[in-house]
Amino acid sequence: MTSNVIVWFRNDLRLSDNPALVKAVHTGNVLPIYIYDDANPKEAQPGSASRVWLHHSLKSLNKSLDNRLAFFKGDPLDLIPKLVAQYQISHVFWNRQYEPWAIARDKLVKKCLKESKLNVESHNGSLLWEPWNINKADGTPYRVFTPFYLKGCLSSTEPRKPIPEPKNIKYIEHQERNALDEIGLLPQTPWHKSLLSHWKIGEKGAQKRLQNFIDNGISRYKEGRNFPSKPYVSYISPHLHFGEISPNQAWHKARDLPADSNVDHFCSELGWREFSHNLLFHNPELPKKNLQTKFDNFPWSTNRKLLKAWQRGLTGVPFVDAGMRQLWTTGTMHNRVRMVVGSFLVKNLLLDWRHGERWFWDCLFDADLANNSAGWQWVAGCGADAAPYFRIFNPVTQGQKFDGAGTFIRQYIPEISNLPDKYLCNPWEAPNDILNEANIELGVTYPKPIIDLSSSRSLALEAFASTKE
């Protein structure tokens, strides 16, 4: 008799290179399910932008599965055993998630199912290396990226080759499938419509974006990735987060090219993703607590007015504002700019990095718990292998260096687009006649800077000095 099996989709919304799906198809008749787990902690619930992406990614996956994907909302610990009983399921397959709450939940689900004599298998469909396999020689986890990547990852087994998409899936007929809309992922007010115009969500869109990067971007990646208006970054991070494409597919697409420093650098960025997940696995409190505890006494400001100006892209500092507006209008932000806006928040405005982590969580399509929390701790100076706190990015010189022609700033801040390049990153230094000619009245058509860059830098260094043990 052919077995009936469940494949539980999570952050692996694709058919190709999906180990759990392949194993399920080879085992028996398949009931593909997706559960929107509203029983997990509130802070782990997807942000507003992520929910929008998730809706459309699930819609795309359902189409690829001949509209056989069954949608549920609730606690998997309650829902899966009911499905097991209803459809005489013998096996349950899934690909692992690595968030602390997901690990705890999956252990409970696996224990419950095994006690009912079911076969349960979890697979790695999201990382190049399992976090428990990459440790130092003494068995402790790495805290510095370079040895983690060179000694830990590259000295380990090569990431597995991608698995072909399974063919001829035999489905179990599901009589009580909920409609995707019933999960309620989309907002009632359609603020998200403009964001979607920048993306093709789903597995096909992910493959197309990766291939476009391989064809047109990776050859100049190492240096070109620093320039936000240049097409030399992949922008595959949302596709990776939702599993529309696997890191193995990205890794081997790059490694199939002739070896050079650009390919190596791109693969090392995939390594940073691994490092973030490794940090979260070994430090479950990473999204909330300083990895370096000396920052627990840091004298953060509580000025909500400054925070709101930063969130809205109205700080009066164009390179910062352009990045924040890119985030708001596209659901992503260029990596170089992320470092600058992060540094500005924690080191010029003296606002707690957790404000930035939560704002990005709500606004980013690629709001990944490991990457987001590790990235914010890195820029704040309190994380693993972090940028030293005294390394403060100057948003004026950063803009002049990496957006010299002003293409990026003018795209997102059209109200100052008539300024000459010389003053585009620092309009407060422009003479009045230049401002008048550009139809700019600082404080009216565009804000005056909410802080003085020089004095705020000094205050940040004083605050940091107060934390030294």
C-alpha beads as a LAMMPS data file, in Angstrom:
LAMMPS data file: protein, C-alpha beads

469 atoms
468 bonds

1 atom types
1 bond types

-500.0 500.0 xlo xhi
-500.0 500.0 ylo yhi
-500.0 500.0 zlo zhi

Masses

1 110.0

Atoms # bond

1 1 1 0.000 0.000 0.000
2 1 1 1.254 3.494 -0.838
3 1 1 1.872 5.693 2.198
4 1 1 0.128 8.994 2.803
5 1 1 2.569 11.715 3.840
6 1 1 2.581 15.368 4.840
7 1 1 5.143 17.871 3.670
8 1 1 5.013 20.943 5.879
9 1 1 6.173 24.043 4.011
10 1 1 7.674 26.866 6.059
11 1 1 10.490 29.176 4.882
12 1 1 11.156 26.908 1.890
13 1 1 8.523 28.067 -0.586
14 1 1 9.884 26.381 -3.702
15 1 1 9.842 23.064 -5.561
16 1 1 13.480 22.863 -6.695
17 1 1 16.234 21.963 -4.216
18 1 1 13.666 21.161 -1.542
19 1 1 14.933 18.106 0.388
20 1 1 11.751 17.597 2.435
21 1 1 9.510 17.764 -0.627
22 1 1 11.689 15.368 -2.624
23 1 1 11.709 12.829 0.213
24 1 1 7.931 13.154 0.617
25 1 1 7.291 12.613 -3.101
26 1 1 9.499 9.504 -3.091
27 1 1 7.694 8.134 -0.039
28 1 1 4.029 8.321 -1.014
29 1 1 0.939 10.400 -1.700
30 1 1 1.557 13.967 -0.609
31 1 1 -0.525 16.406 1.397
32 1 1 1.334 19.745 1.131
33 1 1 0.430 22.116 3.969
34 1 1 1.329 25.589 5.165
35 1 1 0.512 26.696 8.705
36 1 1 0.593 30.350 9.667
37 1 1 1.730 29.814 13.236
38 1 1 0.014 32.488 15.292
39 1 1 0.900 30.629 18.505
40 1 1 4.550 31.694 18.376
41 1 1 5.822 34.717 20.350
42 1 1 4.502 38.121 19.289
43 1 1 7.978 39.439 18.503
44 1 1 8.507 36.493 16.148
45 1 1 5.397 37.238 14.093
46 1 1 6.323 38.510 10.607
47 1 1 6.373 42.280 10.155
48 1 1 3.982 44.139 7.892
49 1 1 6.135 43.961 4.764
50 1 1 7.058 40.318 5.345
51 1 1 3.402 39.331 5.605
52 1 1 2.726 40.914 2.223
53 1 1 5.613 39.024 0.627
54 1 1 4.544 35.807 2.340
55 1 1 1.033 36.070 0.919
56 1 1 2.261 36.424 -2.649
57 1 1 4.969 33.800 -2.226
58 1 1 2.394 31.304 -0.968
59 1 1 0.126 32.198 -3.863
60 1 1 2.959 31.450 -6.282
61 1 1 3.854 28.183 -4.538
62 1 1 0.228 27.053 -4.551
63 1 1 0.088 27.596 -8.300
64 1 1 3.250 25.490 -8.728
65 1 1 1.573 22.732 -6.679
66 1 1 -1.485 22.653 -8.960
67 1 1 -3.459 24.564 -6.318
68 1 1 -3.132 21.648 -3.870
69 1 1 -1.454 23.540 -1.019
70 1 1 -3.618 23.407 2.121
71 1 1 -3.542 26.586 4.235
72 1 1 -4.066 26.710 7.988
73 1 1 -3.777 29.259 10.764
74 1 1 -3.094 28.176 14.310
75 1 1 -0.800 26.004 16.398
76 1 1 0.961 23.220 14.440
77 1 1 1.002 21.127 17.619
78 1 1 -2.806 20.998 17.402
79 1 1 -3.301 21.018 13.639
80 1 1 -0.827 18.400 12.412
81 1 1 -2.032 15.523 14.656
82 1 1 -5.611 16.164 13.452
83 1 1 -4.481 15.931 9.821
84 1 1 -2.498 12.795 10.610
85 1 1 -5.613 11.118 11.966
86 1 1 -7.903 12.393 9.217
87 1 1 -5.747 11.195 6.324
88 1 1 -4.031 8.151 7.856
89 1 1 -0.628 9.829 7.529
90 1 1 2.441 7.676 8.094
91 1 1 5.242 10.206 7.513
92 1 1 5.700 13.946 8.123
93 1 1 8.526 15.868 6.433
94 1 1 9.767 19.419 6.831
95 1 1 12.865 21.556 6.305
96 1 1 14.322 23.045 9.452
97 1 1 13.909 26.560 10.747
98 1 1 16.558 27.942 13.060
99 1 1 14.803 30.654 15.060
100 1 1 14.780 29.769 18.779
101 1 1 10.991 29.635 18.990
102 1 1 10.818 27.444 15.859
103 1 1 13.404 24.999 17.221
104 1 1 11.448 24.667 20.479
105 1 1 8.140 24.225 18.636
106 1 1 9.526 21.657 16.192
107 1 1 10.954 19.557 19.021
108 1 1 7.497 19.394 20.585
109 1 1 5.812 18.532 17.286
110 1 1 8.378 15.836 16.525
111 1 1 8.064 14.350 20.033
112 1 1 4.260 14.284 19.786
113 1 1 4.251 12.606 16.377
114 1 1 6.888 10.046 17.254
115 1 1 4.929 9.073 20.351
116 1 1 2.091 8.281 17.931
117 1 1 4.468 5.970 16.029
118 1 1 4.809 8.283 13.013
119 1 1 7.940 8.636 10.940
120 1 1 9.142 12.230 11.195
121 1 1 12.035 13.669 9.210
122 1 1 13.492 17.159 9.208
123 1 1 15.991 18.262 6.572
124 1 1 18.327 21.166 5.907
125 1 1 16.879 23.257 3.115
126 1 1 17.913 26.718 4.335
127 1 1 21.608 26.769 5.248
128 1 1 24.853 25.714 3.612
129 1 1 26.146 24.267 6.878
130 1 1 24.282 23.211 9.995
131 1 1 25.127 25.610 12.850
132 1 1 25.956 22.780 15.253
133 1 1 28.574 21.433 12.831
134 1 1 30.688 24.611 12.569
135 1 1 32.608 25.117 15.802
136 1 1 36.162 25.859 16.850
137 1 1 38.579 23.024 17.543
138 1 1 37.674 23.121 21.248
139 1 1 33.984 22.692 20.397
140 1 1 32.952 26.259 21.238
141 1 1 31.161 28.492 18.697
142 1 1 32.990 31.132 16.688
143 1 1 32.600 34.816 17.554
144 1 1 34.686 36.225 14.681
145 1 1 33.628 35.895 11.054
146 1 1 36.923 35.276 9.247
147 1 1 37.965 32.136 11.142
148 1 1 34.323 30.989 11.151
149 1 1 34.211 31.170 7.376
150 1 1 37.759 30.130 6.452
151 1 1 38.514 27.561 9.143
152 1 1 35.002 26.470 9.960
153 1 1 32.968 26.578 6.759
154 1 1 35.440 26.300 3.908
155 1 1 37.391 23.583 5.725
156 1 1 34.184 21.616 6.216
157 1 1 32.321 19.616 3.602
158 1 1 31.322 21.466 0.448
159 1 1 27.685 22.606 0.406
160 1 1 25.553 19.927 -1.214
161 1 1 24.578 20.277 -4.846
162 1 1 21.009 21.483 -5.504
163 1 1 18.380 18.769 -5.887
164 1 1 16.174 18.766 -9.020
165 1 1 12.491 19.574 -8.728
166 1 1 10.423 16.397 -8.171
167 1 1 8.150 15.287 -10.986
168 1 1 4.760 13.553 -11.016
169 1 1 3.690 14.443 -7.493
170 1 1 0.770 12.288 -6.366
171 1 1 -1.466 14.405 -4.156
172 1 1 -3.902 13.513 -1.411
173 1 1 -7.261 15.139 -2.042
174 1 1 -7.940 17.592 0.768
175 1 1 -11.600 18.370 1.281
176 1 1 -11.338 21.258 3.745
177 1 1 -8.618 23.501 2.418
178 1 1 -8.779 27.089 3.586
179 1 1 -8.313 29.846 1.073
180 1 1 -5.057 31.772 1.340
181 1 1 -6.996 34.982 1.983
182 1 1 -8.462 33.471 5.151
183 1 1 -5.052 33.582 6.819
184 1 1 -5.294 37.366 6.693
185 1 1 -1.770 38.310 5.690
186 1 1 -2.587 41.341 3.546
187 1 1 -3.332 44.717 5.151
188 1 1 -6.816 46.179 4.869
189 1 1 -5.393 49.427 3.497
190 1 1 -3.503 48.639 0.256
191 1 1 -0.331 50.549 1.133
192 1 1 1.708 47.656 -0.210
193 1 1 0.748 47.976 -3.889
194 1 1 3.636 50.266 -4.837
195 1 1 6.185 48.047 -3.068
196 1 1 5.228 45.056 -5.184
197 1 1 6.072 46.858 -8.421
198 1 1 9.777 46.416 -7.642
199 1 1 9.658 42.629 -7.309
200 1 1 8.588 39.393 -8.938
201 1 1 7.708 37.280 -5.925
202 1 1 7.946 33.493 -6.080
203 1 1 10.364 30.801 -7.185
204 1 1 10.453 31.857 -10.833
205 1 1 11.145 35.449 -9.887
206 1 1 13.892 34.324 -7.533
207 1 1 15.583 32.241 -10.204
208 1 1 15.334 35.089 -12.688
209 1 1 16.827 37.611 -10.264
210 1 1 19.707 35.289 -9.389
211 1 1 20.434 34.578 -13.039
212 1 1 20.370 38.280 -13.875
213 1 1 22.924 38.887 -11.127
214 1 1 25.117 36.043 -12.377
215 1 1 24.934 37.417 -15.931
216 1 1 25.249 41.131 -15.214
217 1 1 26.318 41.881 -11.646
218 1 1 28.692 39.397 -10.102
219 1 1 31.633 40.257 -12.398
220 1 1 31.923 43.646 -10.627
221 1 1 30.482 42.639 -7.271
222 1 1 33.419 43.123 -4.909
223 1 1 33.741 46.863 -5.507
224 1 1 30.440 47.590 -7.233
225 1 1 28.361 46.361 -4.277
226 1 1 29.277 49.553 -2.397
227 1 1 27.432 51.853 -4.802
228 1 1 23.665 51.933 -4.171
229 1 1 22.716 53.176 -7.638
230 1 1 24.747 50.509 -9.460
231 1 1 23.308 47.113 -10.543
232 1 1 26.046 45.046 -8.928
233 1 1 24.167 43.556 -5.983
234 1 1 21.959 40.495 -6.156
235 1 1 18.889 41.615 -4.154
236 1 1 18.086 37.945 -3.593
237 1 1 17.842 38.243 0.203
238 1 1 14.005 38.248 0.358
239 1 1 13.946 35.217 -1.936
240 1 1 16.466 33.487 0.347
241 1 1 14.536 34.362 3.480
242 1 1 11.290 32.859 2.219
243 1 1 13.093 29.960 0.600
244 1 1 12.025 30.741 -2.948
245 1 1 15.631 29.977 -3.729
246 1 1 18.139 28.066 -1.629
247 1 1 21.615 29.231 -0.582
248 1 1 22.928 26.070 -2.249
249 1 1 21.516 27.218 -5.581
250 1 1 23.104 30.652 -5.179
251 1 1 26.421 29.187 -3.997
252 1 1 26.812 26.706 -6.851
253 1 1 25.580 29.160 -9.512
254 1 1 28.441 31.403 -8.442
255 1 1 30.990 28.599 -8.046
256 1 1 30.222 27.329 -11.542
257 1 1 31.768 30.560 -12.865
258 1 1 35.526 30.949 -13.342
259 1 1 37.062 31.589 -9.923
260 1 1 37.891 35.208 -9.143
261 1 1 37.703 37.677 -6.284
262 1 1 34.139 38.744 -7.160
263 1 1 32.816 35.193 -6.931
264 1 1 34.750 34.626 -3.713
265 1 1 33.343 37.815 -2.218
266 1 1 29.770 36.920 -3.107
267 1 1 30.198 33.500 -1.530
268 1 1 31.662 35.115 1.575
269 1 1 28.487 37.212 1.843
270 1 1 26.524 33.971 1.853
271 1 1 28.995 33.020 4.586
272 1 1 27.936 36.076 6.598
273 1 1 24.364 34.788 6.398
274 1 1 25.602 31.485 7.814
275 1 1 27.519 33.336 10.539
276 1 1 24.379 35.215 11.596
277 1 1 22.407 31.991 11.872
278 1 1 25.253 30.393 13.793
279 1 1 25.244 33.315 16.249
280 1 1 21.486 33.098 16.741
281 1 1 21.601 29.340 17.237
282 1 1 24.191 29.661 20.006
283 1 1 22.774 32.932 21.395
284 1 1 18.959 32.705 21.337
285 1 1 18.606 36.119 23.000
286 1 1 20.485 37.843 20.159
287 1 1 17.439 39.876 18.982
288 1 1 16.966 41.362 22.466
289 1 1 20.192 41.328 24.454
290 1 1 23.623 42.821 23.807
291 1 1 26.103 40.103 22.970
292 1 1 28.740 42.258 24.670
293 1 1 27.236 42.860 28.092
294 1 1 29.225 46.026 28.735
295 1 1 26.661 47.758 26.524
296 1 1 23.910 46.922 29.010
297 1 1 24.699 50.180 30.800
298 1 1 24.928 52.324 27.691
299 1 1 23.132 55.678 28.233
300 1 1 20.721 55.488 25.282
301 1 1 18.580 58.496 24.444
302 1 1 14.787 58.221 24.675
303 1 1 14.021 61.019 22.217
304 1 1 11.023 59.699 20.234
305 1 1 11.016 62.766 17.987
306 1 1 14.472 61.884 16.672
307 1 1 13.419 58.266 16.149
308 1 1 10.353 59.301 14.152
309 1 1 12.412 61.605 11.929
310 1 1 14.817 58.741 11.228
311 1 1 11.993 56.316 10.462
312 1 1 10.330 58.736 8.027
313 1 1 13.533 59.735 6.223
314 1 1 13.322 63.319 7.474
315 1 1 16.606 63.726 9.343
316 1 1 17.894 66.450 7.033
317 1 1 20.889 64.251 6.167
318 1 1 20.271 63.190 2.550
319 1 1 22.193 59.915 2.346
320 1 1 20.431 58.687 5.486
321 1 1 17.032 59.901 4.327
322 1 1 17.440 58.354 0.886
323 1 1 18.109 54.976 2.490
324 1 1 15.130 55.195 4.819
325 1 1 12.860 56.187 1.939
326 1 1 14.199 53.353 -0.191
327 1 1 13.199 51.022 2.630
328 1 1 9.715 52.518 2.869
329 1 1 9.008 52.465 -0.862
330 1 1 10.685 49.217 -1.957
331 1 1 10.826 46.973 1.124
332 1 1 14.596 46.734 1.011
333 1 1 17.727 48.839 1.481
334 1 1 21.151 48.654 -0.092
335 1 1 23.688 47.069 2.265
336 1 1 26.139 49.980 2.276
337 1 1 23.294 52.324 3.140
338 1 1 22.050 49.982 5.880
339 1 1 25.385 50.410 7.643
340 1 1 25.200 54.197 7.346
341 1 1 21.607 54.590 8.560
342 1 1 22.315 52.125 11.380
343 1 1 25.402 53.998 12.487
344 1 1 23.477 57.275 12.337
345 1 1 20.716 55.903 14.584
346 1 1 22.929 54.458 17.321
347 1 1 25.986 56.707 17.153
348 1 1 24.682 60.100 16.111
349 1 1 21.175 59.997 17.563
350 1 1 22.250 57.742 20.479
351 1 1 19.107 55.656 20.071
352 1 1 19.035 52.001 21.106
353 1 1 19.804 49.602 18.240
354 1 1 16.686 47.618 19.143
355 1 1 14.562 50.493 17.782
356 1 1 16.271 49.994 14.434
357 1 1 15.955 46.221 14.595
358 1 1 12.204 46.454 15.184
359 1 1 11.680 49.078 12.435
360 1 1 13.572 46.988 9.913
361 1 1 11.634 43.921 11.069
362 1 1 8.392 45.657 10.151
363 1 1 9.535 47.320 6.917
364 1 1 11.940 44.866 5.281
365 1 1 10.792 42.155 2.914
366 1 1 13.925 40.237 3.912
367 1 1 13.391 40.655 7.653
368 1 1 15.306 37.586 8.776
369 1 1 15.667 37.221 12.551
370 1 1 19.297 36.085 12.421
371 1 1 20.517 38.577 9.817
372 1 1 18.560 41.504 11.209
373 1 1 19.567 41.128 14.851
374 1 1 23.193 40.209 14.102
375 1 1 23.475 43.095 11.648
376 1 1 22.147 45.641 14.113
377 1 1 24.384 44.389 16.899
378 1 1 27.314 44.554 14.475
379 1 1 26.727 48.184 13.540
380 1 1 26.034 49.146 17.154
381 1 1 29.367 47.664 18.225
382 1 1 27.825 45.312 20.800
383 1 1 27.707 42.108 18.722
384 1 1 30.107 39.431 17.552
385 1 1 32.975 40.591 15.333
386 1 1 31.297 43.978 15.525
387 1 1 32.416 47.255 14.065
388 1 1 34.038 49.083 16.993
389 1 1 31.662 51.598 18.552
390 1 1 34.105 54.379 17.777
391 1 1 33.842 53.527 14.065
392 1 1 31.179 56.067 13.180
393 1 1 30.152 56.329 9.550
394 1 1 30.032 59.930 8.365
395 1 1 26.903 60.064 6.180
396 1 1 28.193 63.052 4.227
397 1 1 31.506 61.523 3.178
398 1 1 29.826 58.134 2.663
399 1 1 27.339 59.741 0.290
400 1 1 30.027 61.659 -1.550
401 1 1 32.169 58.536 -1.922
402 1 1 29.500 56.030 -2.913
403 1 1 26.895 58.270 -4.563
404 1 1 29.150 60.903 -6.058
405 1 1 26.810 61.718 -8.953
406 1 1 23.857 61.858 -6.577
407 1 1 21.817 59.310 -8.505
408 1 1 20.626 57.457 -5.408
409 1 1 19.840 60.567 -3.366
410 1 1 17.985 62.253 -6.223
411 1 1 15.894 59.146 -6.823
412 1 1 14.507 59.139 -3.300
413 1 1 14.711 62.817 -2.338
414 1 1 13.455 64.665 -5.428
415 1 1 12.849 67.860 -3.428
416 1 1 16.603 68.529 -3.363
417 1 1 17.416 67.135 -6.808
418 1 1 18.270 70.581 -8.225
419 1 1 21.182 71.050 -5.856
420 1 1 24.677 70.826 -7.366
421 1 1 26.514 67.609 -6.539
422 1 1 28.833 69.581 -4.258
423 1 1 26.020 70.251 -1.780
424 1 1 23.721 67.294 -2.364
425 1 1 24.971 65.361 0.668
426 1 1 25.234 68.457 2.875
427 1 1 22.602 71.016 1.805
428 1 1 22.953 72.955 5.066
429 1 1 26.370 74.104 3.851
430 1 1 25.029 75.472 0.568
431 1 1 24.966 79.283 0.212
432 1 1 21.514 80.883 0.222
433 1 1 21.686 81.796 -3.448
434 1 1 22.350 78.143 -4.368
435 1 1 19.421 77.014 -2.206
436 1 1 17.142 79.660 -3.699
437 1 1 18.103 78.706 -7.222
438 1 1 17.270 75.067 -6.400
439 1 1 13.904 76.095 -4.894
440 1 1 14.899 74.770 -1.476
441 1 1 14.039 76.337 1.854
442 1 1 15.643 74.310 4.599
443 1 1 13.163 73.595 7.347
444 1 1 10.280 73.968 4.890
445 1 1 10.835 72.048 1.646
446 1 1 13.468 69.799 3.239
447 1 1 14.419 69.502 6.933
448 1 1 17.395 71.087 8.550
449 1 1 19.667 68.432 10.122
450 1 1 18.124 67.146 13.349
451 1 1 21.596 66.905 14.912
452 1 1 25.082 68.282 14.326
453 1 1 27.237 65.478 12.971
454 1 1 30.451 66.620 14.622
455 1 1 29.145 67.291 18.117
456 1 1 26.946 64.177 18.093
457 1 1 29.987 62.100 17.257
458 1 1 31.792 63.515 20.282
459 1 1 28.792 62.790 22.515
460 1 1 28.709 59.204 21.226
461 1 1 32.360 58.670 22.090
462 1 1 31.786 60.090 25.563
463 1 1 28.820 57.767 26.060
464 1 1 30.885 54.795 24.929
465 1 1 33.707 55.732 27.302
466 1 1 31.240 55.544 30.188
467 1 1 30.585 51.838 29.463
468 1 1 34.197 50.693 29.699
469 1 1 34.750 48.143 32.405

Bonds

1 1 1 2
2 1 2 3
3 1 3 4
4 1 4 5
5 1 5 6
6 1 6 7
7 1 7 8
8 1 8 9
9 1 9 10
10 1 10 11
11 1 11 12
12 1 12 13
13 1 13 14
14 1 14 15
15 1 15 16
16 1 16 17
17 1 17 18
18 1 18 19
19 1 19 20
20 1 20 21
21 1 21 22
22 1 22 23
23 1 23 24
24 1 24 25
25 1 25 26
26 1 26 27
27 1 27 28
28 1 28 29
29 1 29 30
30 1 30 31
31 1 31 32
32 1 32 33
33 1 33 34
34 1 34 35
35 1 35 36
36 1 36 37
37 1 37 38
38 1 38 39
39 1 39 40
40 1 40 41
41 1 41 42
42 1 42 43
43 1 43 44
44 1 44 45
45 1 45 46
46 1 46 47
47 1 47 48
48 1 48 49
49 1 49 50
50 1 50 51
51 1 51 52
52 1 52 53
53 1 53 54
54 1 54 55
55 1 55 56
56 1 56 57
57 1 57 58
58 1 58 59
59 1 59 60
60 1 60 61
61 1 61 62
62 1 62 63
63 1 63 64
64 1 64 65
65 1 65 66
66 1 66 67
67 1 67 68
68 1 68 69
69 1 69 70
70 1 70 71
71 1 71 72
72 1 72 73
73 1 73 74
74 1 74 75
75 1 75 76
76 1 76 77
77 1 77 78
78 1 78 79
79 1 79 80
80 1 80 81
81 1 81 82
82 1 82 83
83 1 83 84
84 1 84 85
85 1 85 86
86 1 86 87
87 1 87 88
88 1 88 89
89 1 89 90
90 1 90 91
91 1 91 92
92 1 92 93
93 1 93 94
94 1 94 95
95 1 95 96
96 1 96 97
97 1 97 98
98 1 98 99
99 1 99 100
100 1 100 101
101 1 101 102
102 1 102 103
103 1 103 104
104 1 104 105
105 1 105 106
106 1 106 107
107 1 107 108
108 1 108 109
109 1 109 110
110 1 110 111
111 1 111 112
112 1 112 113
113 1 113 114
114 1 114 115
115 1 115 116
116 1 116 117
117 1 117 118
118 1 118 119
119 1 119 120
120 1 120 121
121 1 121 122
122 1 122 123
123 1 123 124
124 1 124 125
125 1 125 126
126 1 126 127
127 1 127 128
128 1 128 129
129 1 129 130
130 1 130 131
131 1 131 132
132 1 132 133
133 1 133 134
134 1 134 135
135 1 135 136
136 1 136 137
137 1 137 138
138 1 138 139
139 1 139 140
140 1 140 141
141 1 141 142
142 1 142 143
143 1 143 144
144 1 144 145
145 1 145 146
146 1 146 147
147 1 147 148
148 1 148 149
149 1 149 150
150 1 150 151
151 1 151 152
152 1 152 153
153 1 153 154
154 1 154 155
155 1 155 156
156 1 156 157
157 1 157 158
158 1 158 159
159 1 159 160
160 1 160 161
161 1 161 162
162 1 162 163
163 1 163 164
164 1 164 165
165 1 165 166
166 1 166 167
167 1 167 168
168 1 168 169
169 1 169 170
170 1 170 171
171 1 171 172
172 1 172 173
173 1 173 174
174 1 174 175
175 1 175 176
176 1 176 177
177 1 177 178
178 1 178 179
179 1 179 180
180 1 180 181
181 1 181 182
182 1 182 183
183 1 183 184
184 1 184 185
185 1 185 186
186 1 186 187
187 1 187 188
188 1 188 189
189 1 189 190
190 1 190 191
191 1 191 192
192 1 192 193
193 1 193 194
194 1 194 195
195 1 195 196
196 1 196 197
197 1 197 198
198 1 198 199
199 1 199 200
200 1 200 201
201 1 201 202
202 1 202 203
203 1 203 204
204 1 204 205
205 1 205 206
206 1 206 207
207 1 207 208
208 1 208 209
209 1 209 210
210 1 210 211
211 1 211 212
212 1 212 213
213 1 213 214
214 1 214 215
215 1 215 216
216 1 216 217
217 1 217 218
218 1 218 219
219 1 219 220
220 1 220 221
221 1 221 222
222 1 222 223
223 1 223 224
224 1 224 225
225 1 225 226
226 1 226 227
227 1 227 228
228 1 228 229
229 1 229 230
230 1 230 231
231 1 231 232
232 1 232 233
233 1 233 234
234 1 234 235
235 1 235 236
236 1 236 237
237 1 237 238
238 1 238 239
239 1 239 240
240 1 240 241
241 1 241 242
242 1 242 243
243 1 243 244
244 1 244 245
245 1 245 246
246 1 246 247
247 1 247 248
248 1 248 249
249 1 249 250
250 1 250 251
251 1 251 252
252 1 252 253
253 1 253 254
254 1 254 255
255 1 255 256
256 1 256 257
257 1 257 258
258 1 258 259
259 1 259 260
260 1 260 261
261 1 261 262
262 1 262 263
263 1 263 264
264 1 264 265
265 1 265 266
266 1 266 267
267 1 267 268
268 1 268 269
269 1 269 270
270 1 270 271
271 1 271 272
272 1 272 273
273 1 273 274
274 1 274 275
275 1 275 276
276 1 276 277
277 1 277 278
278 1 278 279
279 1 279 280
280 1 280 281
281 1 281 282
282 1 282 283
283 1 283 284
284 1 284 285
285 1 285 286
286 1 286 287
287 1 287 288
288 1 288 289
289 1 289 290
290 1 290 291
291 1 291 292
292 1 292 293
293 1 293 294
294 1 294 295
295 1 295 296
296 1 296 297
297 1 297 298
298 1 298 299
299 1 299 300
300 1 300 301
301 1 301 302
302 1 302 303
303 1 303 304
304 1 304 305
305 1 305 306
306 1 306 307
307 1 307 308
308 1 308 309
309 1 309 310
310 1 310 311
311 1 311 312
312 1 312 313
313 1 313 314
314 1 314 315
315 1 315 316
316 1 316 317
317 1 317 318
318 1 318 319
319 1 319 320
320 1 320 321
321 1 321 322
322 1 322 323
323 1 323 324
324 1 324 325
325 1 325 326
326 1 326 327
327 1 327 328
328 1 328 329
329 1 329 330
330 1 330 331
331 1 331 332
332 1 332 333
333 1 333 334
334 1 334 335
335 1 335 336
336 1 336 337
337 1 337 338
338 1 338 339
339 1 339 340
340 1 340 341
341 1 341 342
342 1 342 343
343 1 343 344
344 1 344 345
345 1 345 346
346 1 346 347
347 1 347 348
348 1 348 349
349 1 349 350
350 1 350 351
351 1 351 352
352 1 352 353
353 1 353 354
354 1 354 355
355 1 355 356
356 1 356 357
357 1 357 358
358 1 358 359
359 1 359 360
360 1 360 361
361 1 361 362
362 1 362 363
363 1 363 364
364 1 364 365
365 1 365 366
366 1 366 367
367 1 367 368
368 1 368 369
369 1 369 370
370 1 370 371
371 1 371 372
372 1 372 373
373 1 373 374
374 1 374 375
375 1 375 376
376 1 376 377
377 1 377 378
378 1 378 379
379 1 379 380
380 1 380 381
381 1 381 382
382 1 382 383
383 1 383 384
384 1 384 385
385 1 385 386
386 1 386 387
387 1 387 388
388 1 388 389
389 1 389 390
390 1 390 391
391 1 391 392
392 1 392 393
393 1 393 394
394 1 394 395
395 1 395 396
396 1 396 397
397 1 397 398
398 1 398 399
399 1 399 400
400 1 400 401
401 1 401 402
402 1 402 403
403 1 403 404
404 1 404 405
405 1 405 406
406 1 406 407
407 1 407 408
408 1 408 409
409 1 409 410
410 1 410 411
411 1 411 412
412 1 412 413
413 1 413 414
414 1 414 415
415 1 415 416
416 1 416 417
417 1 417 418
418 1 418 419
419 1 419 420
420 1 420 421
421 1 421 422
422 1 422 423
423 1 423 424
424 1 424 425
425 1 425 426
426 1 426 427
427 1 427 428
428 1 428 429
429 1 429 430
430 1 430 431
431 1 431 432
432 1 432 433
433 1 433 434
434 1 434 435
435 1 435 436
436 1 436 437
437 1 437 438
438 1 438 439
439 1 439 440
440 1 440 441
441 1 441 442
442 1 442 443
443 1 443 444
444 1 444 445
445 1 445 446
446 1 446 447
447 1 447 448
448 1 448 449
449 1 449 450
450 1 450 451
451 1 451 452
452 1 452 453
453 1 453 454
454 1 454 455
455 1 455 456
456 1 456 457
457 1 457 458
458 1 458 459
459 1 459 460
460 1 460 461
461 1 461 462
462 1 462 463
463 1 463 464
464 1 464 465
465 1 465 466
466 1 466 467
467 1 467 468
468 1 468 469
